[in-house]
Amino acid sequence: MISHQAHIKSSLDTNHPRHRLPSIKFAMMTMSSLLCSIALADQPAVVFDGWTVNNGVIDTSLSCNGSVSCTTLVDDDGFLQQQVNTAHGSFTRTIVTEAGATGNANTLTFADENFIPMDNPTGIDINFKQNIRELDNSFDSITEFNRNSFVDTQGNFINIAEMNISQSINDASGLNSDFVLYQNTTDINEGSEIYFGKRIDIDQRLPLGDINDPFSAEENFAFRERGGWAGSFDEATQNLQLNPVTTQGQMTLDSTITWSDGDTISTTWIAYKDKGVDGSGFNYQSVKNLDQNVGAELIALSLPSSDIIDPFDWDTNNFGTAPSLP
């Protein structure tokens, strides 16, 4: 953790060649509704998904209670627009789901909810969450933008914008594909200091044959990237906290790659196995410190089909649970 006075910034320029994702094929759907800007409004004291729907009639009593009052402006089948009054100000909330829908906000096949501050009603200044999923759980997508603005005890005006995107595909062929992106942008005094933090997770399991055949081939892929500093508001001290997305660590492949707090690091793992009697597999992994422009890699070929294939090295503190090909 560092104070906001320290000018430590992550080199997460996605236009820089070192920070582009590798050219790989993975199944991921995108949504045209994603906003071009993350200049978001102050987050109201109302959590997303605080509503239900019954035959197209939306009920927000789960989130409109206590110090939060709501006045309906427009309602229709699968649609509701309200004025929401909170201690943080007044907002226009719009909820859209499918006509005739019944269920909770976080289980519906489609749900869209946003908040627009009534004192700044621009098209891009919103808090936004959208859920899209298939009934058979073959596709699930969640997109969320939030912004929290406050003045700290030194009189600094601080904006914290967060973006979360997760998408998952599981189809009948046995393909499993997961994508997770988190991004945090902290702005102090309208650009005098700006900090970035980011996490990217991509996982894919690709059967190369009949998924019901225990001797068919399979390929697994995993990619992780972490870096920068993420801002959060400390309620106790009424001040900004900046925490490193990556903490100091190292991984060893054909050489040892080290990094410090906040460095941008990535690792790629690819494993293949032919599970037939005479089959074999291979194991490949790379790790990079993108800020230092250094990397290492390792590959093993002709692995017995009976072997469990794991990454050669894995930093669970920064990358979470290691993938595996059984």
C-alpha positions in Angstrom: 0.0 0.0 0.0 1.2 3.5 -0.8 -0.1 7.0 -0.2 -1.5 8.9 -3.1 1.3 11.4 -3.0 3.8 8.8 -4.5 4.0 9.2 -8.3 4.1 5.5 -9.1 2.3 4.7 -12.3 1.8 1.4 -14.1 3.0 1.0 -17.6 -0.2 -0.5 -18.9 -0.2 1.2 -22.3 -2.2 -1.4 -24.3 -1.0 0.2 -27.6 2.6 -0.7 -26.7 3.8 -3.8 -28.5 4.9 -5.5 -25.2 1.4 -5.1 -23.7 -0.7 -6.6 -26.5 -2.3 -9.9 -25.9 -0.7 -12.8 -27.8 -2.4 -13.6 -31.1 -4.4 -16.6 -30.0 -7.8 -18.0 -30.9 -10.3 -18.3 -28.2 -14.1 -18.3 -28.2 -15.4 -15.1 -26.6 -18.5 -13.1 -27.5 -18.5 -9.3 -27.2 -21.4 -7.0 -26.6 -22.1 -3.9 -28.7 -23.5 -2.2 -25.6 -20.1 -1.7 -24.0 -19.5 2.0 -23.4 -16.6 3.8 -25.0 -15.8 5.8 -21.9 -15.6 4.9 -18.2 -16.2 8.5 -17.0 -18.8 7.3 -14.6 -21.1 9.0 -12.1 -20.7 8.9 -8.3 -21.9 5.6 -7.1 -25.2 5.8 -5.3 -25.8 4.0 -2.0 -27.8 1.4 -3.8 -26.2 -2.0 -4.8 -26.8 -3.5 -8.2 -29.3 -6.4 -8.6 -31.5 -5.2 -5.7 -34.7 -6.1 -7.6 -36.9 -8.9 -8.8 -39.4 -9.3 -11.6 -42.6 -11.2 -11.8 -44.3 -11.7 -15.2 -42.5 -8.5 -16.5 -43.4 -6.4 -13.4 -40.2 -5.1 -11.8 -40.1 -4.8 -8.0 -37.2 -2.7 -6.4 -38.3 -3.0 -2.8 -35.1 -4.9 -2.0 -33.1 -1.7 -2.6 -35.7 1.1 -2.1 -35.9 1.1 1.7 -34.4 2.8 4.8 -32.6 6.0 3.7 -33.2 5.3 0.0 -36.5 6.3 -1.5 -37.7 5.6 -5.1 -40.3 7.2 -7.2 -41.5 5.4 -10.4 -41.3 7.6 -13.5 -42.1 5.0 -16.2 -43.0 1.4 -16.0 -43.8 -1.2 -18.6 -43.5 -4.9 -19.3 -39.8 -5.7 -18.4 -39.0 -2.0 -18.0 -38.7 0.4 -15.1 -37.4 3.9 -14.7 -37.2 5.5 -11.2 -35.9 8.6 -9.4 -33.7 7.2 -6.6 -33.0 9.6 -3.7 -30.0 8.7 -1.5 -27.7 10.4 1.0 -25.2 10.7 -2.0 -27.8 12.6 -4.2 -30.5 11.8 -6.6 -30.2 9.4 -9.5 -32.3 8.2 -12.4 -32.3 4.4 -12.4 -33.3 2.4 -15.5 -33.9 -1.4 -15.4 -34.5 -3.4 -18.6 -35.2 -7.1 -18.8 -37.1 -9.4 -21.1 -40.9 -9.0 -21.5 -42.8 -11.4 -19.2 -39.6 -12.3 -17.3 -39.8 -13.8 -13.8 -36.8 -14.2 -11.4 -34.0 -12.4 -9.6 -31.8 -9.9 -11.3 -28.7 -12.0 -11.1 -30.4 -15.2 -12.6 -32.3 -13.8 -15.5 -31.2 -14.5 -19.1 -31.0 -10.7 -19.7 -30.8 -7.8 -17.2 -29.6 -4.2 -17.7 -29.4 -1.7 -14.9 -27.9 1.8 -14.8 -27.8 4.9 -12.6 -27.4 8.5 -14.0 -26.9 11.4 -11.5 -29.7 13.9 -11.9 -27.3 16.9 -11.6 -25.1 15.5 -14.5 -27.4 13.7 -16.9 -25.0 12.9 -19.7 -25.1 9.8 -21.8 -21.7 8.5 -20.6 -21.8 9.5 -16.9 -23.4 6.3 -15.5 -23.0 3.4 -13.2 -23.8 0.3 -15.3 -24.3 -3.4 -15.0 -25.5 -5.9 -17.6 -26.1 -9.6 -17.3 -26.6 -11.9 -20.4 -26.8 -15.6 -20.1 -28.3 -18.7 -21.7 -30.8 -20.8 -19.9 -28.7 -23.9 -20.3 -25.7 -22.1 -18.8 -23.7 -22.4 -22.1 -23.0 -18.6 -22.1 -22.8 -16.1 -19.2 -21.6 -12.5 -19.5 -21.5 -9.8 -16.8 -20.3 -6.3 -17.5 -20.1 -3.6 -14.7 -18.8 -0.1 -14.4 -18.6 1.9 -11.2 -17.3 5.2 -10.1 -16.8 6.6 -6.6 -15.8 10.2 -6.0 -14.8 11.8 -2.8 -12.7 14.5 -1.1 -10.0 13.3 1.3 -8.9 14.9 4.5 -6.3 17.0 2.6 -8.9 18.4 0.3 -7.9 16.4 -2.7 -10.7 15.5 -5.2 -10.5 11.8 -6.0 -12.3 9.7 -8.6 -12.0 5.9 -8.6 -13.4 4.2 -11.7 -13.7 0.4 -11.8 -14.6 -1.9 -14.7 -15.4 -5.6 -14.4 -16.1 -7.9 -17.3 -16.5 -11.7 -17.2 -17.6 -14.0 -19.9 -17.9 -17.8 -19.9 -18.8 -20.2 -22.7 -19.5 -24.0 -22.2 -20.8 -25.6 -25.3 -21.9 -29.2 -26.2 -18.6 -30.0 -27.9 -16.9 -29.7 -24.5 -15.3 -26.3 -25.2 -14.9 -24.3 -22.0 -13.7 -20.7 -22.3 -13.5 -18.1 -19.6 -12.5 -14.4 -19.8 -12.2 -12.0 -16.8 -11.0 -8.4 -17.0 -10.7 -6.0 -14.0 -9.5 -2.4 -14.4 -9.1 0.3 -11.8 -8.4 4.0 -12.7 -7.7 6.4 -9.9 -7.6 10.1 -10.7 -6.5 12.7 -8.2 -7.4 16.4 -8.7 -8.6 16.0 -12.3 -5.5 14.4 -13.8 -2.6 15.8 -11.6 -2.0 12.2 -10.7 -3.4 9.1 -12.4 -2.9 5.4 -11.4 -3.9 2.3 -13.3 -4.3 -1.3 -12.2 -5.4 -4.3 -14.3 -6.0 -8.0 -14.1 -6.7 -10.3 -17.1 -7.5 -14.0 -16.9 -8.1 -16.2 -19.9 -8.7 -20.0 -19.7 -9.7 -22.4 -22.4 -10.2 -26.2 -22.5 -10.5 -27.5 -26.1 -11.3 -31.2 -26.7 -9.9 -32.4 -30.0 -12.3 -35.2 -30.6 -15.3 -36.9 -29.0 -15.8 -35.6 -25.5 -17.2 -38.9 -24.5 -14.1 -40.8 -25.6 -11.7 -41.1 -22.7 -8.8 -41.6 -25.2 -9.4 -38.5 -27.2 -6.9 -35.5 -27.3 -7.3 -32.3 -25.4 -5.6 -28.9 -25.3 -5.6 -26.4 -22.4 -4.6 -22.8 -22.5 -4.2 -20.2 -19.7 -3.1 -16.6 -19.8 -2.7 -14.2 -16.8 -1.6 -10.6 -16.7 -1.4 -8.4 -13.7 0.0 -5.0 -13.0 -0.3 -1.4 -11.6 -1.9 0.0 -8.5 -5.6 0.0 -7.6 -7.3 2.7 -5.6 -9.9 2.3 -2.9 -11.6 4.6 -0.4 -10.8 3.9 3.3 -14.0 4.6 5.2 -12.1 4.7 8.6 -9.6 7.4 7.6 -11.6 9.1 4.8 -8.5 8.8 2.6 -7.3 7.1 -0.5 -5.5 3.8 -0.4 -3.4 2.6 -3.3 -2.6 -1.1 -3.3 -0.4 -3.0 -5.7 -2.2 -5.4 -8.1 0.9 -7.5 -8.1 3.1 -8.1 -5.1 6.8 -8.9 -5.1 7.6 -12.4 -6.4 9.4 -14.6 -8.9 9.0 -17.6 -11.2 11.6 -19.9 -12.6 11.5 -21.5 -16.0 14.7 -21.6 -18.1 15.7 -18.6 -16.0 14.3 -16.8 -12.9 12.1 -13.7 -13.5 11.5 -11.4 -10.5 9.3 -8.4 -10.0 8.4 -5.8 -7.5 5.1 -4.5 -6.2 3.0 -3.0 -9.0 5.1 -4.4 -11.9 3.2 -5.7 -14.9 3.8 -9.4 -15.2 2.2 -12.1 -17.4 2.4 -15.9 -17.9 1.1 -18.1 -20.7 0.6 -21.9 -20.3 -0.3 -24.3 -23.1 -0.6 -28.1 -22.6 -1.6 -30.8 -25.0 -2.3 -34.5 -24.4 -3.3 -37.4 -26.7 -4.9 -39.8 -24.2 -4.6 -42.8 -26.4 -2.5 -45.9 -25.4 0.5 -44.7 -27.5 -0.3 -41.0 -27.1 1.9 -38.3 -25.7 1.7 -34.7 -24.8 3.7 -31.4 -24.4 3.9 -28.6 -21.9 4.8 -25.0 -22.6 5.0 -22.0 -20.4 6.4 -18.4 -20.5 6.6 -15.6 -18.0 7.4 -12.0 -18.6 8.0 -8.8 -16.6 6.7 -6.3 -19.1 8.0 -3.3 -17.2 11.5 -4.7 -17.3 11.2 -6.2 -20.7 12.5 -9.6 -19.6 11.1 -13.1 -19.9 11.7 -16.8 -19.6 10.1 -19.9 -21.1 10.3 -23.7 -20.9 8.9 -26.6 -23.0 8.7 -30.3 -22.5 7.9 -32.7 -25.3 6.9 -36.4 -25.7 5.3 -36.5 -22.2 3.6 -39.9 -21.4 -0.2 -39.7 -21.8 -0.6 -40.9 -18.2 1.2 -37.8 -16.8 -0.8 -35.0 -15.2 0.5 -31.8 -17.0 0.9 -28.8 -14.7 2.7 -25.5 -15.2 6.4 -25.6 -14.5 6.1 -22.8 -11.9 3.2 -20.8 -10.7 2.8 -17.8 -8.3 -0.5 -18.5 -6.6 -0.3 -15.2 -4.6 -0.5 -13.2 -7.9 -2.1 -15.6 -10.3 -4.4 -17.7 -8.1 -4.9 -21.5 -8.5 -2.7 -23.1 -11.1 -4.4 -24.7 -14.1 -3.9 -28.4 -14.9 -4.5 -31.0 -17.6 -5.2 -34.4 -16.0 
